[in-house]
């Protein structure tokens, strides 16, 4: 496509040849002649001079720096370079969707309500009383339980399991191997044995949620486990029963969230964060990687460590932790000096005391 077409798509301004042919998109280091790339900050400037890209997407503040590195390169000036690069990738690589209908090699139950232009690939199982919206895509190996509802433009990738009575919103993407609506981990101890508590609730996935591969989202004991609109969940995440996650949250890989946790809007849980049951995390809060959250976090706060504490406090503690061997050595030296002084004074006192046979 022509560079001007990308400018129209992104609302950018072209500095250079608007008729330049763009055949692909790549990172700065990998880009070749005909590719477009992007630069969002100064860290990539050293690579610009060596890049073979035909065009560079960047912000207004970096234009002159880019020109200094490569005077003749075409530049597409935009407000958000990474977002515009994502739009370029969509335009250059994503093929138009062509609905395939329902494969004869799939299994469908009774009372299937289906929208228009759906695609159900071979070896999909759909239970009874299922509702599929318009333009839904179910790839091979997907299991849809009884009473499931899936909204418009949802894409369910191969080997996803969606258990009974789960509600999936519009424009939801679920990647391979994920299980939505598995039983929550609920037991009560009776006479020395673990008695299973029936998990009779559901799961609600709101609009525009993306769920990575091998994610487990448990159904509620009663009520619903809820994933809020626009939330993005990375691979290998565990979300337990009755968890409520707000809108536009980011849940990174290997996070584990225990039962009945309440998470506000716009929260970020970085990789390998663990959250204790019944904890509340306020709107806009951030938990750094490997944080262990054992108590409530106020809104807008950043927490780190195990157990998690305010990030600034954790940074000070970390700086002290790195110096503990030095502090230990100094402490031992001080203890040795004190012991030496005490022993010296004690010896002097003994010498000053006369023997009994010398007392009057």
C-alpha positions in Angstrom: 0.0 0.0 0.0 1.0 3.6 -0.4 2.4 5.6 2.5 -0.5 8.1 2.1 -3.0 5.3 2.7 -1.4 4.6 6.1 -1.4 8.4 6.8 -5.2 8.4 6.1 -5.6 5.3 8.3 -3.7 6.8 11.3 -4.4 10.5 10.9 -0.6 11.1 10.5 1.3 13.7 8.6 3.9 12.7 5.9 7.3 14.2 5.7 8.7 12.8 2.5 7.3 10.9 -0.5 3.6 10.1 0.1 3.6 7.7 -2.8 6.3 5.5 -1.3 5.3 1.8 -1.5 5.0 0.0 1.9 5.1 -3.7 1.5 5.6 -4.8 5.2 6.2 -3.7 8.8 9.1 -4.6 11.1 11.1 -3.6 14.0 13.9 -1.0 13.5 16.7 -3.6 13.4 14.9 -6.0 11.2 13.3 -3.6 8.7 14.3 -3.8 5.1 13.6 -1.7 2.0 9.8 -1.4 1.6 9.1 -1.8 5.3 7.7 0.7 7.7 8.9 0.8 11.4 8.3 3.0 14.4 10.2 5.0 17.0 8.5 5.9 20.2 11.5 7.1 22.3 15.1 8.0 22.0 16.4 4.6 22.9 16.0 3.4 19.3 17.8 6.3 17.7 21.2 4.5 17.4 19.4 1.9 15.3 17.7 4.4 13.0 21.0 5.2 11.2 21.5 1.5 10.3 17.9 0.7 9.5 16.9 0.0 5.9 13.2 0.9 6.5 11.5 3.0 3.8 9.4 4.9 6.4 9.4 5.6 10.1 6.4 6.3 12.3 7.3 8.7 15.1 6.1 11.5 17.3 6.6 15.2 16.6 9.2 15.6 19.4 11.5 13.0 17.7 11.3 14.2 14.1 14.5 16.3 14.0 16.5 13.6 15.8 15.3 11.0 13.2 16.3 13.4 10.4 19.7 13.8 11.9 20.1 10.0 11.8 18.7 9.5 8.3 18.1 12.7 6.3 16.3 11.1 3.4 13.9 8.7 5.1 10.1 9.1 4.9 8.5 10.0 8.2 4.9 9.6 9.3 4.3 11.9 12.2 1.6 10.8 14.6 0.5 11.3 18.2 1.0 7.7 19.3 3.6 5.8 17.2 3.0 2.4 18.8 -0.7 2.6 18.2 -0.2 3.7 14.6 2.3 0.9 14.0 -0.4 -1.5 15.3 -2.8 -0.1 12.8 -0.2 -0.6 10.0 0.2 -4.2 11.0 -3.5 -4.7 10.8 -3.7 -3.1 7.4 -0.7 -5.0 6.0 -1.1 -8.5 7.4 -4.6 -9.3 8.7 -6.7 -10.9 6.0 -10.4 -10.0 5.7 -12.6 -12.5 7.6 -14.6 -14.9 5.5 -17.3 -16.8 7.4 -17.3 -20.6 6.9 -20.6 -21.5 8.5 -21.0 -24.6 10.7 -18.8 -27.5 9.8 -20.6 -30.9 9.3 -17.8 -32.4 11.4 -18.8 -30.3 14.5 -21.5 -31.4 17.0 -24.3 -29.0 17.9 -26.9 -29.6 20.6 -30.6 -28.6 20.7 -32.0 -25.1 20.5 -28.8 -23.4 19.1 -29.4 -19.7 18.5 -26.9 -18.4 16.0 -26.2 -15.0 14.5 -25.1 -14.2 11.0 -21.7 -15.0 9.4 -20.5 -17.4 12.0 -17.6 -19.8 11.6 -17.6 -23.1 13.4 -14.7 -25.3 12.5 -14.5 -29.1 12.5 -14.5 -31.0 15.8 -16.2 -28.2 17.8 -18.8 -29.4 20.4 -21.7 -27.1 21.2 -24.1 -28.1 23.9 -27.8 -27.4 24.3 -29.4 -23.9 24.6 -26.3 -22.1 23.4 -26.4 -18.6 21.9 -23.8 -17.4 19.3 -23.8 -13.8 18.2 -22.9 -12.4 14.8 -19.5 -13.2 13.3 -18.5 -15.5 16.1 -15.5 -17.8 15.3 -15.0 -21.2 17.0 -11.9 -23.0 16.0 -11.3 -26.7 16.1 -11.4 -28.5 19.5 -13.5 -25.8 21.2 -16.0 -27.1 23.8 -19.1 -25.0 24.5 -21.2 -26.2 27.4 -25.0 -26.0 27.9 -26.5 -22.6 28.3 -23.4 -20.6 27.2 -23.9 -17.2 25.6 -21.3 -15.7 23.3 -21.5 -12.2 21.9 -20.8 -10.6 18.5 -17.3 -10.9 16.9 -15.9 -13.2 19.6 -13.0 -15.4 18.6 -12.4 -18.6 20.5 -9.1 -20.3 19.5 -8.5 -24.1 19.4 -9.0 -26.3 22.4 -10.7 -23.8 24.6 -13.2 -25.1 27.1 -16.2 -22.9 28.0 -18.3 -24.6 30.7 -22.0 -24.4 31.2 -23.9 -21.1 31.6 -20.8 -18.9 31.1 -21.6 -15.5 29.5 -19.1 -14.1 27.0 -19.5 -10.5 25.7 -18.8 -8.9 22.4 -15.3 -8.8 20.7 -13.9 -11.2 23.3 -10.7 -13.2 22.3 -9.8 -16.4 24.1 -6.6 -18.1 23.2 -5.8 -21.8 23.1 -6.0 -24.1 26.1 -7.9 -21.8 28.4 -10.7 -23.0 30.6 -13.6 -20.7 31.5 -16.0 -21.8 34.2 -14.1 -24.7 35.8 -15.2 -25.5 39.4 -13.8 -23.2 42.1 -11.5 -24.7 44.7 -14.1 -25.0 47.5 -14.0 -27.6 50.3 -15.1 -27.9 53.9 -13.4 -30.1 56.5 -15.8 -32.7 58.0 -14.6 -35.6 60.2 -11.1 -35.3 58.8 -12.2 -35.4 55.1 -12.4 -32.6 52.5 -16.1 -32.3 51.5 -16.6 -30.6 48.1 -18.8 -27.5 48.2 -20.9 -27.4 45.0 -19.9 -24.6 42.6 -23.2 -23.5 41.1 -22.4 -20.0 40.1 -21.2 -18.7 36.7 -18.6 -16.6 34.9 -19.3 -13.3 33.1 -16.7 -12.1 30.6 -17.6 -8.5 29.5 -17.0 -6.9 26.2 -13.5 -6.4 24.6 -11.7 -8.8 27.0 -8.7 -10.8 25.7 -7.7 -13.9 27.6 -4.3 -15.5 26.9 -3.5 -19.2 26.5 -3.8 -21.7 29.4 -5.7 -19.4 31.6 -8.1 -20.8 34.2 -11.1 -18.7 35.3 -13.2 -20.6 37.9 -17.0 -20.3 38.2 -18.4 -18.8 41.4 -19.6 -20.9 44.3 -22.8 -18.8 44.0 -23.2 -15.6 42.0 -20.6 -14.9 39.3 -16.9 -14.5 38.7 -16.6 -11.3 36.7 -14.0 -10.0 34.3 -14.6 -6.3 33.4 -14.8 -4.7 30.0 -11.5 -4.1 28.2 -9.4 -6.1 30.6 -6.4 -8.0 29.1 -5.2 -11.2 30.7 -1.8 -12.8 29.8 -1.0 -16.5 29.5 -0.9 -18.9 32.5 -3.1 -16.9 34.9 -5.3 -18.4 37.6 -8.5 -16.5 38.7 -10.4 -18.2 41.4 -14.1 -18.3 42.3 -16.1 -15.2 43.0 -13.3 -12.9 41.9 -14.4 -9.5 40.5 -12.0 -7.7 38.2 -12.8 -4.2 37.0 -12.6 -2.6 33.6 -9.4 -2.1 31.6 -7.1 -4.0 33.9 -3.8 -5.7 32.9 -3.1 -9.1 34.4 0.3 -10.3 33.4 1.6 -13.9 33.1 1.6 -16.3 36.0 -0.6 -14.2 38.3 -2.6 -16.1 40.8 -5.7 -14.5 42.3 -7.4 -16.3 45.2 -11.2 -16.5 45.9 -13.5 -13.5 46.4 -10.8 -10.9 45.6 -12.2 -7.5 44.4 -10.1 -5.6 41.9 -10.9 -2.1 40.8 -10.7 -0.5 37.3 -7.4 0.1 35.6 -5.4 -2.1 38.0 -2.0 -3.6 36.8 -0.8 -6.9 38.3 2.7 -7.7 37.0 4.1 -11.1 36.4 3.9 -13.8 39.1 1.9 -11.6 41.5 0.0 -13.6 44.1 -3.2 -12.3 45.8 -4.6 -13.6 49.0 -8.3 -14.4 49.2 -10.9 -11.6 50.1 -8.4 -8.8 49.4 -9.5 -5.5 47.8 -7.3 -3.7 45.3 -8.3 -0.1 44.6 -8.8 1.5 41.3 -5.5 2.3 39.4 -3.3 0.4 41.8 -0.2 -1.4 40.6 1.5 -4.5 42.0 5.1 -5.0 40.8 6.4 -8.4 39.7 6.3 -11.3 42.2 4.5 -9.1 44.8 2.6 -11.1 47.4 -0.6 -9.2 48.3 -1.8 -10.2 51.7 -3.9 -7.1 52.6 -5.9 -4.4 50.9 -4.2 -1.9 48.5 -5.6 1.6 48.4 -6.5 3.1 45.0 -3.7 4.6 42.9 -0.9 3.0 45.0 2.1 1.0 43.8 3.1 -2.0 46.0 6.1 -4.4 45.8 7.7 -7.2 47.7 6.5 -10.2 49.8 4.5 -9.4 51.7 3.7 -6.4 49.5 4.4 -2.9 50.9 4.4 0.5 49.3 6.9 0.6 46.5 9.1 3.4 47.8 9.4 1.7 51.2 10.3 -1.5 49.4 13.0 0.2 47.4 14.6 1.5 50.6 14.4 -1.9 52.2 16.0 -3.5 49.1 18.9 -1.1 49.2 19.4 -2.0 52.8 19.1 -5.7 52.1 21.9 -5.6 49.5 24.2 -4.1 52.2 23.3 -6.6 55.0 26.6 -8.5 54.6 28.5 -5.2 55.1 26.3 -4.2 58.1 26.8 -7.7 59.6 30.5 -7.4 59.3 30.5 -4.0 60.9 28.2 -5.2 63.7 30.6 -8.1 64.5 33.5 -5.7 64.6 31.6 -3.5 67.1 30.6 -6.5 69.2 34.3 -7.6 69.3 35.4 -4.2 70.4 32.8 -4.0 73.1 33.7 -7.5 74.3 37.3 -6.5 74.3 36.7 -3.4 76.4 34.5 -5.2 78.9 37.1 -8.0 79.3 39.9 -5.4 79.7 37.9 -3.5 82.4 37.1 -6.7 84.2 40.7 -7.8 84.3 41.8 -4.4 85.7 39.2 -4.7 88.4 40.4 -8.1 89.4 44.0 -6.9 89.6 43.0 -4.1 91.9 41.3 -6.4 94.5 43.9 -7.7 97.1 43.9 -11.4 98.2 42.1 -12.3 101.4 45.3 -12.8 103.4 46.4 -9.3 102.7 43.1 -7.8 104.1 43.4 -6.1 107.5 
